[in-house]
Amino acid sequence: MKASPAQIAFRYRPQGSATGVSQSMATQLLPQYEPDDGDLTKTQLTQLKNSAPKAKGGTIRSSLFECEHV
C-alpha cells in the first residue's frame, strides 16, 4: 500500500502548539521535498547489499531487504 504524495504520517492540529502542528505551520516550517524516483532497481539493491558490512557470526532475525534464499 503506497501513500499518496500529499499524505503525511501524522494529523494536523486545528492550531499549532508545542505538541502539535497546524497545516499552515507545517507548510511554512517543515522541509518540502520533491517526490523520489520510486523503487530501487535490482542493480542498486545489489550495490547496497555488497557495500553493507558483513555479519560477524550469529543469526539474522530480520533484514531491511527481502531475502531470495532462506
CHARMM-style PDB file with segment names, atoms N, HN, CA, C and O in Angstrom:
ATOM      1  N   MET     1       0.847  -1.170   0.000  1.00  0.00      PROA
ATOM      2  CA  MET     1       0.000   0.000   0.000  1.00  0.00      PROA
ATOM      3  C   MET     1       0.894   1.236   0.000  1.00  0.00      PROA
ATOM      4  O   MET     1       1.716   1.418   0.899  1.00  0.00      PROA
ATOM      5  N   LYS     2       0.728   2.084  -1.015  1.00  0.00      PROA
ATOM      6  HN  LYS     2       0.061   1.936  -1.745  1.00  0.00      PROA
ATOM      7  CA  LYS     2       1.548   3.283  -1.115  1.00  0.00      PROA
ATOM      8  C   LYS     2       0.723   4.499  -0.745  1.00  0.00      PROA
ATOM      9  O   LYS     2      -0.442   4.613  -1.126  1.00  0.00      PROA
ATOM     10  N   ALA     3       1.333   5.402  -0.004  1.00  0.00      PROA
ATOM     11  HN  ALA     3       2.279   5.310   0.305  1.00  0.00      PROA
ATOM     12  CA  ALA     3       0.660   6.647   0.375  1.00  0.00      PROA
ATOM     13  C   ALA     3       0.759   7.635  -0.773  1.00  0.00      PROA
ATOM     14  O   ALA     3       1.751   7.648  -1.503  1.00  0.00      PROA
ATOM     15  N   SER     4      -0.246   8.448  -0.933  1.00  0.00      PROA
ATOM     16  HN  SER     4      -1.052   8.437  -0.340  1.00  0.00      PROA
ATOM     17  CA  SER     4      -0.178   9.479  -1.970  1.00  0.00      PROA
ATOM     18  C   SER     4       0.839  10.536  -1.541  1.00  0.00      PROA
ATOM     19  O   SER     4       1.068  10.714  -0.344  1.00  0.00      PROA
ATOM     20  N   PRO     5       1.451  11.235  -2.489  1.00  0.00      PROA
ATOM     21  CA  PRO     5       2.489  12.209  -2.147  1.00  0.00      PROA
ATOM     22  C   PRO     5       2.013  13.298  -1.184  1.00  0.00      PROA
ATOM     23  O   PRO     5       2.821  13.838  -0.429  1.00  0.00      PROA
ATOM     24  N   ALA     6       0.733  13.627  -1.193  1.00  0.00      PROA
ATOM     25  HN  ALA     6       0.076  13.188  -1.806  1.00  0.00      PROA
ATOM     26  CA  ALA     6       0.234  14.692  -0.328  1.00  0.00      PROA
ATOM     27  C   ALA     6      -0.005  14.214   1.100  1.00  0.00      PROA
ATOM     28  O   ALA     6      -0.186  15.035   1.999  1.00  0.00      PROA
ATOM     29  N   GLN     7      -0.008  12.886   1.326  1.00  0.00      PROA
ATOM     30  HN  GLN     7       0.140  12.219   0.596  1.00  0.00      PROA
ATOM     31  CA  GLN     7      -0.258  12.378   2.672  1.00  0.00      PROA
ATOM     32  C   GLN     7       0.966  12.550   3.553  1.00  0.00      PROA
ATOM     33  O   GLN     7       2.102  12.587   3.080  1.00  0.00      PROA
ATOM     34  N   ILE     8       0.705  12.652   4.824  1.00  0.00      PROA
ATOM     35  HN  ILE     8      -0.218  12.622   5.208  1.00  0.00      PROA
ATOM     36  CA  ILE     8       1.771  12.796   5.804  1.00  0.00      PROA
ATOM     37  C   ILE     8       1.451  11.861   6.974  1.00  0.00      PROA
ATOM     38  O   ILE     8       0.283  11.549   7.209  1.00  0.00      PROA
ATOM     39  N   ALA     9       2.459  11.417   7.700  1.00  0.00      PROA
ATOM     40  HN  ALA     9       3.408  11.670   7.509  1.00  0.00      PROA
ATOM     41  CA  ALA     9       2.293  10.359   8.695  1.00  0.00      PROA
ATOM     42  C   ALA     9       1.727  10.834  10.036  1.00  0.00      PROA
ATOM     43  O   ALA     9       1.811  10.098  11.019  1.00  0.00      PROA
ATOM     44  N   PHE    10       1.170  12.007  10.105  1.00  0.00      PROA
ATOM     45  HN  PHE    10       1.102  12.605   9.307  1.00  0.00      PROA
ATOM     46  CA  PHE    10       0.546  12.470  11.342  1.00  0.00      PROA
ATOM     47  C   PHE    10      -0.635  13.367  11.000  1.00  0.00      PROA
ATOM     48  O   PHE    10      -0.808  13.787   9.856  1.00  0.00      PROA
ATOM     49  N   ARG    11      -1.444  13.652  12.015  1.00  0.00      PROA
ATOM     50  HN  ARG    11      -1.304  13.311  12.944  1.00  0.00      PROA
ATOM     51  CA  ARG    11      -2.613  14.505  11.805  1.00  0.00      PROA
ATOM     52  C   ARG    11      -2.290  15.938  12.186  1.00  0.00      PROA
ATOM     53  O   ARG    11      -1.607  16.208  13.174  1.00  0.00      PROA
ATOM     54  N   TYR    12      -2.800  16.839  11.374  1.00  0.00      PROA
ATOM     55  HN  TYR    12      -3.355  16.619  10.572  1.00  0.00      PROA
ATOM     56  CA  TYR    12      -2.630  18.253  11.695  1.00  0.00      PROA
ATOM     57  C   TYR    12      -3.560  18.638  12.837  1.00  0.00      PROA
ATOM     58  O   TYR    12      -4.637  18.062  12.989  1.00  0.00      PROA
ATOM     59  N   ARG    13      -3.148  19.600  13.628  1.00  0.00      PROA
ATOM     60  HN  ARG    13      -2.272  20.067  13.505  1.00  0.00      PROA
ATOM     61  CA  ARG    13      -3.956  20.146  14.715  1.00  0.00      PROA
ATOM     62  C   ARG    13      -4.693  21.387  14.196  1.00  0.00      PROA
ATOM     63  O   ARG    13      -4.237  22.031  13.252  1.00  0.00      PROA
ATOM     64  N   PRO    14      -5.820  21.715  14.808  1.00  0.00      PROA
ATOM     65  CA  PRO    14      -6.530  22.931  14.376  1.00  0.00      PROA
ATOM     66  C   PRO    14      -5.668  24.188  14.574  1.00  0.00      PROA
ATOM     67  O   PRO    14      -5.764  25.143  13.804  1.00  0.00      PROA
ATOM     68  N   GLN    15      -4.820  24.171  15.623  1.00  0.00      PROA
ATOM     69  HN  GLN    15      -4.742  23.395  16.248  1.00  0.00      PROA
ATOM     70  CA  GLN    15      -3.956  25.309  15.913  1.00  0.00      PROA
ATOM     71  C   GLN    15      -2.578  24.778  16.314  1.00  0.00      PROA
ATOM     72  O   GLN    15      -2.487  23.816  17.077  1.00  0.00      PROA
ATOM     73  N   GLY    16      -1.510  25.393  15.809  1.00  0.00      PROA
ATOM     74  HN  GLY    16      -1.584  26.174  15.189  1.00  0.00      PROA
ATOM     75  CA  GLY    16      -0.161  24.961  16.134  1.00  0.00      PROA
ATOM     76  C   GLY    16       0.177  25.196  17.603  1.00  0.00      PROA
ATOM     77  O   GLY    16      -0.253  26.186  18.195  1.00  0.00      PROA
ATOM     78  N   SER    17       0.954  24.279  18.190  1.00  0.00      PROA
ATOM     79  HN  SER    17       1.304  23.475  17.709  1.00  0.00      PROA
ATOM     80  CA  SER    17       1.385  24.399  19.581  1.00  0.00      PROA
ATOM     81  C   SER    17       2.705  23.659  19.745  1.00  0.00      PROA
ATOM     82  O   SER    17       3.270  23.181  18.761  1.00  0.00      PROA
ATOM     83  N   ALA    18       3.202  23.557  20.970  1.00  0.00      PROA
ATOM     84  HN  ALA    18       2.743  23.945  21.769  1.00  0.00      PROA
ATOM     85  CA  ALA    18       4.451  22.846  21.238  1.00  0.00      PROA
ATOM     86  C   ALA    18       4.315  21.342  20.997  1.00  0.00      PROA
ATOM     87  O   ALA    18       5.315  20.660  20.774  1.00  0.00      PROA
ATOM     88  N   THR    19       3.093  20.821  21.041  1.00  0.00      PROA
ATOM     89  HN  THR    19       2.281  21.375  21.223  1.00  0.00      PROA
ATOM     90  CA  THR    19       2.899  19.374  20.880  1.00  0.00      PROA
ATOM     91  C   THR    19       2.185  18.993  19.589  1.00  0.00      PROA
ATOM     92  O   THR    19       1.927  17.812  19.360  1.00  0.00      PROA
ATOM     93  N   GLY    20       1.864  19.951  18.756  1.00  0.00      PROA
ATOM     94  HN  GLY    20       2.073  20.911  18.942  1.00  0.00      PROA
ATOM     95  CA  GLY    20       1.182  19.650  17.505  1.00  0.00      PROA
ATOM     96  C   GLY    20       1.404  20.761  16.497  1.00  0.00      PROA
ATOM     97  O   GLY    20       1.813  21.866  16.853  1.00  0.00      PROA
ATOM     98  N   VAL    21       1.132  20.462  15.247  1.00  0.00      PROA
ATOM     99  HN  VAL    21       0.799  19.565  14.957  1.00  0.00      PROA
ATOM    100  CA  VAL    21       1.371  21.433  14.188  1.00  0.00      PROA
ATOM    101  C   VAL    21       0.120  21.569  13.326  1.00  0.00      PROA
ATOM    102  O   VAL    21      -0.531  20.578  12.994  1.00  0.00      PROA
ATOM    103  N   SER    22      -0.204  22.807  12.971  1.00  0.00      PROA
ATOM    104  HN  SER    22       0.325  23.612  13.241  1.00  0.00      PROA
ATOM    105  CA  SER    22      -1.324  23.041  12.060  1.00  0.00      PROA
ATOM    106  C   SER    22      -0.818  22.897  10.628  1.00  0.00      PROA
ATOM    107  O   SER    22       0.389  22.944  10.393  1.00  0.00      PROA
ATOM    108  N   GLN    23      -1.721  22.724   9.676  1.00  0.00      PROA
ATOM    109  HN  GLN    23      -2.702  22.686   9.867  1.00  0.00      PROA
ATOM    110  CA  GLN    23      -1.304  22.538   8.292  1.00  0.00      PROA
ATOM    111  C   GLN    23      -0.577  23.764   7.752  1.00  0.00      PROA
ATOM    112  O   GLN    23       0.413  23.626   7.033  1.00  0.00      PROA
ATOM    113  N   SER    24      -1.059  24.972   8.091  1.00  0.00      PROA
ATOM    114  HN  SER    24      -1.863  25.084   8.675  1.00  0.00      PROA
ATOM    115  CA  SER    24      -0.387  26.177   7.590  1.00  0.00      PROA
ATOM    116  C   SER    24       1.015  26.306   8.188  1.00  0.00      PROA
ATOM    117  O   SER    24       1.942  26.735   7.502  1.00  0.00      PROA
ATOM    118  N   MET    25       1.177  25.936   9.466  1.00  0.00      PROA
ATOM    119  HN  MET    25       0.424  25.588  10.024  1.00  0.00      PROA
ATOM    120  CA  MET    25       2.503  25.988  10.096  1.00  0.00      PROA
ATOM    121  C   MET    25       3.424  24.942   9.460  1.00  0.00      PROA
ATOM    122  O   MET    25       4.611  25.198   9.257  1.00  0.00      PROA
ATOM    123  N   ALA    26       2.874  23.765   9.146  1.00  0.00      PROA
ATOM    124  HN  ALA    26       1.910  23.557   9.311  1.00  0.00      PROA
ATOM    125  CA  ALA    26       3.689  22.691   8.575  1.00  0.00      PROA
ATOM    126  C   ALA    26       4.258  23.087   7.220  1.00  0.00      PROA
ATOM    127  O   ALA    26       5.431  22.832   6.948  1.00  0.00      PROA
ATOM    128  N   THR    27       3.457  23.698   6.375  1.00  0.00      PROA
ATOM    129  HN  THR    27       2.504  23.906   6.597  1.00  0.00      PROA
ATOM    130  CA  THR    27       3.956  24.078   5.054  1.00  0.00      PROA
ATOM    131  C   THR    27       4.976  25.199   5.134  1.00  0.00      PROA
ATOM    132  O   THR    27       5.801  25.347   4.233  1.00  0.00      PROA
ATOM    133  N   GLN    28       4.934  25.994   6.200  1.00  0.00      PROA
ATOM    134  HN  GLN    28       4.264  25.874   6.933  1.00  0.00      PROA
ATOM    135  CA  GLN    28       5.912  27.073   6.365  1.00  0.00      PROA
ATOM    136  C   GLN    28       7.202  26.591   7.013  1.00  0.00      PROA
ATOM    137  O   GLN    28       8.281  27.064   6.654  1.00  0.00      PROA
ATOM    138  N   LEU    29       7.116  25.655   7.964  1.00  0.00      PROA
ATOM    139  HN  LEU    29       6.241  25.271   8.256  1.00  0.00      PROA
ATOM    140  CA  LEU    29       8.280  25.280   8.768  1.00  0.00      PROA
ATOM    141  C   LEU    29       8.938  23.961   8.381  1.00  0.00      PROA
ATOM    142  O   LEU    29      10.157  23.828   8.483  1.00  0.00      PROA
ATOM    143  N   LEU    30       8.149  22.986   7.939  1.00  0.00      PROA
ATOM    144  HN  LEU    30       7.159  23.093   7.856  1.00  0.00      PROA
ATOM    145  CA  LEU    30       8.719  21.680   7.619  1.00  0.00      PROA
ATOM    146  C   LEU    30       9.304  21.694   6.211  1.00  0.00      PROA
ATOM    147  O   LEU    30       8.767  22.358   5.325  1.00  0.00      PROA
ATOM    148  N   PRO    31      10.409  20.960   5.996  1.00  0.00      PROA
ATOM    149  CA  PRO    31      11.006  20.930   4.661  1.00  0.00      PROA
ATOM    150  C   PRO    31      10.049  20.293   3.655  1.00  0.00      PROA
ATOM    151  O   PRO    31       9.352  19.330   3.973  1.00  0.00      PROA
ATOM    152  N   GLN    32      10.023  20.829   2.462  1.00  0.00      PROA
ATOM    153  HN  GLN    32      10.589  21.612   2.203  1.00  0.00      PROA
ATOM    154  CA  GLN    32       9.191  20.302   1.390  1.00  0.00      PROA
ATOM    155  C   GLN    32      10.116  19.605   0.390  1.00  0.00      PROA
ATOM    156  O   GLN    32      10.954  20.254  -0.236  1.00  0.00      PROA
ATOM    157  N   TYR    33       9.967  18.296   0.240  1.00  0.00      PROA
ATOM    158  HN  TYR    33       9.286  17.769   0.748  1.00  0.00      PROA
ATOM    159  CA  TYR    33      10.857  17.515  -0.615  1.00  0.00      PROA
ATOM    160  C   TYR    33      10.169  17.157  -1.929  1.00  0.00      PROA
ATOM    161  O   TYR    33       8.952  16.981  -1.983  1.00  0.00      PROA
ATOM    162  N   GLU    34      10.967  17.055  -2.974  1.00  0.00      PROA
ATOM    163  HN  GLU    34      11.955  17.198  -2.930  1.00  0.00      PROA
ATOM    164  CA  GLU    34      10.469  16.585  -4.264  1.00  0.00      PROA
ATOM    165  C   GLU    34      10.207  15.084  -4.158  1.00  0.00      PROA
ATOM    166  O   GLU    34      10.900  14.397  -3.407  1.00  0.00      PROA
ATOM    167  N   PRO    35       9.223  14.559  -4.894  1.00  0.00      PROA
ATOM    168  CA  PRO    35       8.996  13.110  -4.898  1.00  0.00      PROA
ATOM    169  C   PRO    35      10.239  12.395  -5.431  1.00  0.00      PROA
ATOM    170  O   PRO    35      10.928  12.919  -6.306  1.00  0.00      PROA
ATOM    171  N   ASP    36      10.525  11.209  -4.910  1.00  0.00      PROA
ATOM    172  HN  ASP    36       9.965  10.783  -4.199  1.00  0.00      PROA
ATOM    173  CA  ASP    36      11.690  10.465  -5.385  1.00  0.00      PROA
ATOM    174  C   ASP    36      11.347   9.691  -6.659  1.00  0.00      PROA
ATOM    175  O   ASP    36      10.235   9.786  -7.178  1.00  0.00      PROA
ATOM    176  N   ASP    37      12.321   8.925  -7.151  1.00  0.00      PROA
ATOM    177  HN  ASP    37      13.224   8.848  -6.730  1.00  0.00      PROA
ATOM    178  CA  ASP    37      12.161   8.196  -8.408  1.00  0.00      PROA
ATOM    179  C   ASP    37      11.473   6.848  -8.234  1.00  0.00      PROA
ATOM    180  O   ASP    37      11.340   6.105  -9.206  1.00  0.00      PROA
ATOM    181  N   GLY    38      11.037   6.516  -7.035  1.00  0.00      PROA
ATOM    182  HN  GLY    38      11.146   7.120  -6.246  1.00  0.00      PROA
ATOM    183  CA  GLY    38      10.349   5.245  -6.828  1.00  0.00      PROA
ATOM    184  C   GLY    38      11.275   4.167  -6.291  1.00  0.00      PROA
ATOM    185  O   GLY    38      12.298   4.456  -5.671  1.00  0.00      PROA
ATOM    186  N   ASP    39      10.896   2.916  -6.539  1.00  0.00      PROA
ATOM    187  HN  ASP    39      10.064   2.680  -7.043  1.00  0.00      PROA
ATOM    188  CA  ASP    39      11.644   1.772  -6.023  1.00  0.00      PROA
ATOM    189  C   ASP    39      13.060   1.719  -6.594  1.00  0.00      PROA
ATOM    190  O   ASP    39      13.329   2.216  -7.687  1.00  0.00      PROA
ATOM    191  N   LEU    40      13.961   1.098  -5.816  1.00  0.00      PROA
ATOM    192  HN  LEU    40      13.742   0.694  -4.928  1.00  0.00      PROA
ATOM    193  CA  LEU    40      15.327   0.899  -6.276  1.00  0.00      PROA
ATOM    194  C   LEU    40      15.361  -0.192  -7.339  1.00  0.00      PROA
ATOM    195  O   LEU    40      14.537  -1.107  -7.338  1.00  0.00      PROA
ATOM    196  N   THR    41      16.322  -0.080  -8.237  1.00  0.00      PROA
ATOM    197  HN  THR    41      16.992   0.663  -8.237  1.00  0.00      PROA
ATOM    198  CA  THR    41      16.496  -1.109  -9.262  1.00  0.00      PROA
ATOM    199  C   THR    41      17.231  -2.301  -8.653  1.00  0.00      PROA
ATOM    200  O   THR    41      17.778  -2.199  -7.554  1.00  0.00      PROA
ATOM    201  N   LYS    42      17.246  -3.428  -9.362  1.00  0.00      PROA
ATOM    202  HN  LYS    42      16.803  -3.511 -10.254  1.00  0.00      PROA
ATOM    203  CA  LYS    42      17.983  -4.610  -8.883  1.00  0.00      PROA
ATOM    204  C   LYS    42      19.469  -4.299  -8.762  1.00  0.00      PROA
ATOM    205  O   LYS    42      20.129  -4.774  -7.837  1.00  0.00      PROA
ATOM    206  N   THR    43      19.999  -3.507  -9.685  1.00  0.00      PROA
ATOM    207  HN  THR    43      19.463  -3.122 -10.436  1.00  0.00      PROA
ATOM    208  CA  THR    43      21.420  -3.121  -9.636  1.00  0.00      PROA
ATOM    209  C   THR    43      21.711  -2.301  -8.385  1.00  0.00      PROA
ATOM    210  O   THR    43      22.716  -2.528  -7.711  1.00  0.00      PROA
ATOM    211  N   GLN    44      20.833  -1.346  -8.071  1.00  0.00      PROA
ATOM    212  HN  GLN    44      20.016  -1.162  -8.618  1.00  0.00      PROA
ATOM    213  CA  GLN    44      21.027  -0.519  -6.875  1.00  0.00      PROA
ATOM    214  C   GLN    44      20.950  -1.366  -5.607  1.00  0.00      PROA
ATOM    215  O   GLN    44      21.747  -1.174  -4.689  1.00  0.00      PROA
ATOM    216  N   LEU    45      19.985  -2.314  -5.544  1.00  0.00      PROA
ATOM    217  HN  LEU    45      19.338  -2.470  -6.289  1.00  0.00      PROA
ATOM    218  CA  LEU    45      19.879  -3.193  -4.377  1.00  0.00      PROA
ATOM    219  C   LEU    45      21.131  -4.049  -4.219  1.00  0.00      PROA
ATOM    220  O   LEU    45      21.621  -4.240  -3.106  1.00  0.00      PROA
ATOM    221  N   THR    46      21.644  -4.559  -5.323  1.00  0.00      PROA
ATOM    222  HN  THR    46      21.247  -4.404  -6.227  1.00  0.00      PROA
ATOM    223  CA  THR    46      22.865  -5.373  -5.279  1.00  0.00      PROA
ATOM    224  C   THR    46      24.038  -4.548  -4.771  1.00  0.00      PROA
ATOM    225  O   THR    46      24.827  -5.028  -3.956  1.00  0.00      PROA
ATOM    226  N   GLN    47      24.161  -3.305  -5.245  1.00  0.00      PROA
ATOM    227  HN  GLN    47      23.520  -2.915  -5.907  1.00  0.00      PROA
ATOM    228  CA  GLN    47      25.239  -2.431  -4.786  1.00  0.00      PROA
ATOM    229  C   GLN    47      25.133  -2.161  -3.290  1.00  0.00      PROA
ATOM    230  O   GLN    47      26.144  -2.156  -2.588  1.00  0.00      PROA
ATOM    231  N   LEU    48      23.919  -1.937  -2.799  1.00  0.00      PROA
ATOM    232  HN  LEU    48      23.098  -1.941  -3.369  1.00  0.00      PROA
ATOM    233  CA  LEU    48      23.734  -1.709  -1.360  1.00  0.00      PROA
ATOM    234  C   LEU    48      24.096  -2.949  -0.550  1.00  0.00      PROA
ATOM    235  O   LEU    48      24.791  -2.854   0.461  1.00  0.00      PROA
ATOM    236  N   LYS    49      23.626  -4.107  -0.994  1.00  0.00      PROA
ATOM    237  HN  LYS    49      23.061  -4.184  -1.816  1.00  0.00      PROA
ATOM    238  CA  LYS    49      23.928  -5.349  -0.270  1.00  0.00      PROA
ATOM    239  C   LYS    49      25.427  -5.610  -0.242  1.00  0.00      PROA
ATOM    240  O   LYS    49      25.960  -6.038   0.782  1.00  0.00      PROA
ATOM    241  N   ASN    50      26.117  -5.359  -1.357  1.00  0.00      PROA
ATOM    242  HN  ASN    50      25.684  -5.012  -2.189  1.00  0.00      PROA
ATOM    243  CA  ASN    50      27.560  -5.598  -1.422  1.00  0.00      PROA
ATOM    244  C   ASN    50      28.354  -4.597  -0.595  1.00  0.00      PROA
ATOM    245  O   ASN    50      29.441  -4.924  -0.120  1.00  0.00      PROA
ATOM    246  N   SER    51      27.837  -3.386  -0.410  1.00  0.00      PROA
ATOM    247  HN  SER    51      26.954  -3.120  -0.796  1.00  0.00      PROA
ATOM    248  CA  SER    51      28.576  -2.380   0.355  1.00  0.00      PROA
ATOM    249  C   SER    51      28.272  -2.425   1.856  1.00  0.00      PROA
ATOM    250  O   SER    51      28.976  -1.802   2.651  1.00  0.00      PROA
ATOM    251  N   ALA    52      27.234  -3.156   2.238  1.00  0.00      PROA
ATOM    252  HN  ALA    52      26.662  -3.662   1.592  1.00  0.00      PROA
ATOM    253  CA  ALA    52      26.878  -3.256   3.661  1.00  0.00      PROA
ATOM    254  C   ALA    52      27.904  -4.115   4.383  1.00  0.00      PROA
ATOM    255  O   ALA    52      28.423  -5.068   3.801  1.00  0.00      PROA
ATOM    256  N   PRO    53      28.212  -3.796   5.648  1.00  0.00      PROA
ATOM    257  CA  PRO    53      29.156  -4.621   6.408  1.00  0.00      PROA
ATOM    258  C   PRO    53      28.617  -6.038   6.576  1.00  0.00      PROA
ATOM    259  O   PRO    53      27.413  -6.247   6.727  1.00  0.00      PROA
ATOM    260  N   LYS    54      29.509  -6.983   6.546  1.00  0.00      PROA
ATOM    261  HN  LYS    54      30.487  -6.813   6.423  1.00  0.00      PROA
ATOM    262  CA  LYS    54      29.128  -8.393   6.690  1.00  0.00      PROA
ATOM    263  C   LYS    54      28.943  -8.734   8.166  1.00  0.00      PROA
ATOM    264  O   LYS    54      29.648  -8.209   9.027  1.00  0.00      PROA
ATOM    265  N   ALA    55      27.990  -9.614   8.444  1.00  0.00      PROA
ATOM    266  HN  ALA    55      27.418 -10.040   7.744  1.00  0.00      PROA
ATOM    267  CA  ALA    55      27.720 -10.049   9.822  1.00  0.00      PROA
ATOM    268  C   ALA    55      28.928 -10.812  10.363  1.00  0.00      PROA
ATOM    269  O   ALA    55      29.612 -11.512   9.615  1.00  0.00      PROA
ATOM    270  N   LYS    56      29.186 -10.675  11.663  1.00  0.00      PROA
ATOM    271  HN  LYS    56      28.631 -10.107  12.271  1.00  0.00      PROA
ATOM    272  CA  LYS    56      30.335 -11.343  12.296  1.00  0.00      PROA
ATOM    273  C   LYS    56      29.852 -12.482  13.177  1.00  0.00      PROA
ATOM    274  O   LYS    56      30.184 -12.531  14.361  1.00  0.00      PROA
ATOM    275  N   GLY    57      29.087 -13.383  12.623  1.00  0.00      PROA
ATOM    276  HN  GLY    57      28.818 -13.342  11.661  1.00  0.00      PROA
ATOM    277  CA  GLY    57      28.579 -14.513  13.393  1.00  0.00      PROA
ATOM    278  C   GLY    57      27.173 -14.246  13.881  1.00  0.00      PROA
ATOM    279  O   GLY    57      26.654 -13.141  13.722  1.00  0.00      PROA
ATOM    280  N   GLY    58      26.559 -15.242  14.469  1.00  0.00      PROA
ATOM    281  HN  GLY    58      26.980 -16.140  14.599  1.00  0.00      PROA
ATOM    282  CA  GLY    58      25.192 -15.100  14.948  1.00  0.00      PROA
ATOM    283  C   GLY    58      24.198 -15.367  13.829  1.00  0.00      PROA
ATOM    284  O   GLY    58      24.576 -15.773  12.730  1.00  0.00      PROA
ATOM    285  N   THR    59      22.950 -15.138  14.114  1.00  0.00      PROA
ATOM    286  HN  THR    59      22.643 -14.809  15.007  1.00  0.00      PROA
ATOM    287  CA  THR    59      21.920 -15.350  13.115  1.00  0.00      PROA
ATOM    288  C   THR    59      21.196 -14.038  12.853  1.00  0.00      PROA
ATOM    289  O   THR    59      21.107 -13.171  13.722  1.00  0.00      PROA
ATOM    290  N   ILE    60      20.691 -13.914  11.662  1.00  0.00      PROA
ATOM    291  HN  ILE    60      20.763 -14.618  10.955  1.00  0.00      PROA
ATOM    292  CA  ILE    60      19.936 -12.726  11.290  1.00  0.00      PROA
ATOM    293  C   ILE    60      18.463 -13.006  11.533  1.00  0.00      PROA
ATOM    294  O   ILE    60      17.903 -13.941  10.960  1.00  0.00      PROA
ATOM    295  N   ARG    61      17.837 -12.204  12.375  1.00  0.00      PROA
ATOM    296  HN  ARG    61      18.292 -11.445  12.840  1.00  0.00      PROA
ATOM    297  CA  ARG    61      16.421 -12.397  12.683  1.00  0.00      PROA
ATOM    298  C   ARG    61      15.520 -11.572  11.787  1.00  0.00      PROA
ATOM    299  O   ARG    61      14.373 -11.953  11.554  1.00  0.00      PROA
ATOM    300  N   SER    62      16.005 -10.460  11.284  1.00  0.00      PROA
ATOM    301  HN  SER    62      16.937 -10.151  11.473  1.00  0.00      PROA
ATOM    302  CA  SER    62      15.223  -9.644  10.354  1.00  0.00      PROA
ATOM    303  C   SER    62      16.187  -8.888   9.453  1.00  0.00      PROA
ATOM    304  O   SER    62      17.370  -8.752   9.764  1.00  0.00      PROA
ATOM    305  N   SER    63      15.672  -8.401   8.342  1.00  0.00      PROA
ATOM    306  HN  SER    63      14.711  -8.512   8.090  1.00  0.00      PROA
ATOM    307  CA  SER    63      16.501  -7.715   7.377  1.00  0.00      PROA
ATOM    308  C   SER    63      15.715  -6.576   6.747  1.00  0.00      PROA
ATOM    309  O   SER    63      14.487  -6.625   6.677  1.00  0.00      PROA
ATOM    310  N   LEU    64      16.418  -5.561   6.295  1.00  0.00      PROA
ATOM    311  HN  LEU    64      17.416  -5.521   6.352  1.00  0.00      PROA
ATOM    312  CA  LEU    64      15.780  -4.474   5.564  1.00  0.00      PROA
ATOM    313  C   LEU    64      15.453  -4.880   4.138  1.00  0.00      PROA
ATOM    314  O   LEU    64      14.651  -4.227   3.469  1.00  0.00      PROA
ATOM    315  N   PHE    65      16.073  -5.956   3.670  1.00  0.00      PROA
ATOM    316  HN  PHE    65      16.725  -6.486   4.213  1.00  0.00      PROA
ATOM    317  CA  PHE    65      15.895  -6.414   2.304  1.00  0.00      PROA
ATOM    318  C   PHE    65      15.167  -7.750   2.303  1.00  0.00      PROA
ATOM    319  O   PHE    65      15.309  -8.550   3.228  1.00  0.00      PROA
ATOM    320  N   GLU    66      14.383  -7.980   1.248  1.00  0.00      PROA
ATOM    321  HN  GLU    66      14.268  -7.330   0.497  1.00  0.00      PROA
ATOM    322  CA  GLU    66      13.735  -9.275   1.087  1.00  0.00      PROA
ATOM    323  C   GLU    66      14.794 -10.296   0.714  1.00  0.00      PROA
ATOM    324  O   GLU    66      15.614 -10.050  -0.171  1.00  0.00      PROA
ATOM    325  N   CYS    67      14.781 -11.436   1.381  1.00  0.00      PROA
ATOM    326  HN  CYS    67      14.115 -11.636   2.099  1.00  0.00      PROA
ATOM    327  CA  CYS    67      15.764 -12.473   1.110  1.00  0.00      PROA
ATOM    328  C   CYS    67      15.256 -13.368  -0.021  1.00  0.00      PROA
ATOM    329  O   CYS    67      14.102 -13.797  -0.020  1.00  0.00      PROA
ATOM    330  N   GLU    68      16.141 -13.642  -0.990  1.00  0.00      PROA
ATOM    331  HN  GLU    68      17.078 -13.293  -0.991  1.00  0.00      PROA
ATOM    332  CA  GLU    68      15.769 -14.524  -2.088  1.00  0.00      PROA
ATOM    333  C   GLU    68      16.015 -15.980  -1.721  1.00  0.00      PROA
ATOM    334  O   GLU    68      15.446 -16.880  -2.340  1.00  0.00      PROA
ATOM    335  N   HSD    69      16.847 -16.216  -0.732  1.00  0.00      PROA
ATOM    336  HN  HSD    69      17.309 -15.485  -0.230  1.00  0.00      PROA
ATOM    337  CA  HSD    69      17.113 -17.569  -0.258  1.00  0.00      PROA
ATOM    338  C   HSD    69      17.062 -17.564   1.266  1.00  0.00      PROA
ATOM    339  O   HSD    69      17.425 -16.577   1.906  1.00  0.00      PROA
ATOM    340  N   VAL    70      16.610 -18.665   1.833  1.00  0.00      PROA
ATOM    341  HN  VAL    70      16.315 -19.467   1.313  1.00  0.00      PROA
ATOM    342  CA  VAL    70      16.480 -18.750   3.286  1.00  0.00      PROA
ATOM    343  C   VAL    70      17.370 -19.818   3.835  1.00  0.00      PROA
ATOM    344  OT1 VAL    70      17.397 -20.038   5.046  1.00  0.00      PROA
TER     345      VAL     70
END
